[in-house]
Amino acid sequence: MAPETAIEKEKTMRKVTRKVLLVFALLFVLANTSCDSSLTLINQSDYSIVDVRLAPVGTVSWGPNLAGGEIPPGGSLTIDFIDCGDYDVRIIDDTNTECVLPSLRLCFENADWYITNADLANCGFQ
């Protein structure tokens, strides 16, 4: 086999450089699109929260109950490692009142939802 010329070596190096840059770009995208947000529910109501579920906006199926037990008045729950996206958040209190926070954008940030008696009263009439 004949030795590579300078032009062929340069072409080979450019191909390798492009592939390396592509791999780094893909790794950057993957590292910045998963498990990057958290949601903290702060219960400022007089009722215990017994059910907390997330669903990506546009879906009809709620995920599992993330409450892990009751969240009493004055208590809070932080849900970590939420993938970047738009979510609906549903809670149910101990009187079976359901409340939905629609279209919450969680992407590279954290969010707090303060749940009050007024929130639960308004949700009960929707």
N, C-alpha and C positions, 0 to 999 in steps of 0.2 A: 504494500500500500504506500502511496506517495505521501511525503510529509505535507502537513497542512500549511497553506500559505497564510500570510498575515491577514488577508481579507477574510479567509475562512475562519481563522481564530477569532477575529472580531465579531463575525456573525454568530459564532457559537457562544461567545461571552454575552452578547446582547440577548440571545434566547434564554440563557441561564439567568441573567439579571431580571428579565421580564417574569420568568417563572417564580423567582424568589420574591419579587415585589407583589405578585399576585397572591402567593401564599400568605405573606404578611398582611395584605389587605383583607383577605378572608378571615384570618385570625382576629384582626381588629374588629371586624363586623360581628363575628361570633361572640367575642368577649364583651361586646357592648349591647347585646340584644337578649341576654338571658339573666334572670334572677337579679334584677337590679333595683327593685323598688320595695317599699313596705307601706302598709296601711295600718294606722293606729285608730281604733275605735275607742272613744272616751265616753263612758256612760254617765251623763249628767242628769239622767232621768230618775224617776222614783221607782222604776221597774227593772227587773233583771232581764238581761238579754240572754236568750237561750239558744239562738241559732244565728250563725253568720255564714253566708255563702257568697261566692264570686262566680260570675259567668262572663266570658268575653262578650262584648256588645254584639248583638246580632244573632246570638245563639239562644236556644230555648231550654237549655238544660243547665241547671245550677250545679255547681261543684259540691263537694262534701261539706258537712258542717265543720267549720274551723274554730268554733267557740271553745271546744274542749271542756265543756261544763258551763255553768252560769257565769255571766259577767255581772256582778252585783252593782247597784247604784254606787257611783264613785269609783268603780273599777274600770279597767281598760284591757284591751287586747291588741297586740301588735302582730300582724301577719307579715312575715318576712319572705324574702326570696320570690317575689312576684315578677314574672316575666314582663318585659316591656309591652304595653298594650292599653286598650280601652276596655274598661270593665263596668258591669253593673254590680252593685253590692246590695245584698238583701239581708236584713236582720228581722228576727221575730222576738218579741218580748214575752214575758211570762203570762201575759193575758192573751197571747196568740195574735197580737197586732203585728202586721207585716209592714215593713218600710223598705223602700228601694231607693238607693242613691244611684241614679242612672249616669252612664257615660263618664265614669271617672277615668281620667288619663293618668296612667302610672307608667312613667318612662324616665329612668335615670333620676328619680326623685322619690320623696316620701310624702304621704298625705295623712292628714288627721281629719277624722269625722267626729264632731262633738254631737252626741245624741241627747236631745232634751225632751222634756214632756211635750213641748209644742210640736217637735218633729213627729213624735209618735201619734199625737192627736191628729195632726194633718194627714199622716199616712193612713190612719184608720178610716178616713172618709173618702179615700180615693177609689 
